[in-house]
Amino acid sequence: MENNVLELIKYVVETFAEKKEEVEYAVEEKENVIEVTVLLNSGDMGKVIGKQGKIAKALRTLVSSSTPRGSKRYSVEIKEKV
């Protein structure tokens, strides 16, 4: 199931990002949380986050609803590449 959630995150992010090939994903597994950090170019930040963060919020809602009960919870962070 873990790969399905990651594929969902990639699908949504790459739908809105213009430079899909430059998007990076960092996955860190902790005790009861899997943290997924999406690293974007500055030009794609606004497109992926959306007005007032609506796309980012919708992505987090999709991820939490697609995570099965009893499994680790997912945390999605969207950051700009430095």
Disulfide bonds with the S-S distance in Angstrom:
none
